[in-house]
């Protein structure tokens, strides 16, 4: 699978999200994500606005579904989402409901293994229940809390190759990655690269002389798209 660049619109205002999405699409981003903050702030309205503005572009609705799976997936599909997110820590029946809704309404299901006691087994669990993608995810609060306690902050890269080798569906790594680390995800076998927004481009190699954010993002997209996904040996 060729690398795909996804921008997470972790914004709380639909106008700002639309402006950022337009910049990202001009720069070469492939997928748009209605991040959890945007969904909380704007709900189905926000997803509909993204769909109206960007017809034909994949839109991920980061619902982090834990219950009521079928209805949540159905609502987002009808609003224009092409991908929805369900959590591995949800009950198996919830994951099954989201997968069924995905099939009924033509959307893909991304399963998120955040806070699984065994991240690799969590990824396998999601694949076994029919998810189309795995999101290998270390949560914001988890990372910050562990670091505040004086311990090394965990990273999705710690087990990324192991997760990729354990499943036969595409994997995405999320959670505290630096820009350089995100760009390298295809080298770990994870072709779905997420860039967060609001965008902070602080890598010297991707800064432009005039501070042009769109041009910098274009350079990042080109660096990701130029790679081949390197798959590790399967477990």
Secondary structure, 3 states (H helix, E strand, C coil): CCCEEEEEECCCCHHHHHHHHHHHHHHCCCEEEECHHHHHHHHHHHHHHHHHHCCCCCEEEEEEECCCHHHHHHHHHHHCCCEEEEECCCCHHHHHHHHHHHHHHCCEEEEECCCCCCHHHHHHHHHHCCCCEEEEECCHHHHHHHHHCCCCCCCHHHCHHHHHHHCCCEEEEECCCCHHHHHCHHHHCCCEEEEEECCCCCCHHHCCCCCCHHHHHHHHHHHHHCCCCCCCCCC
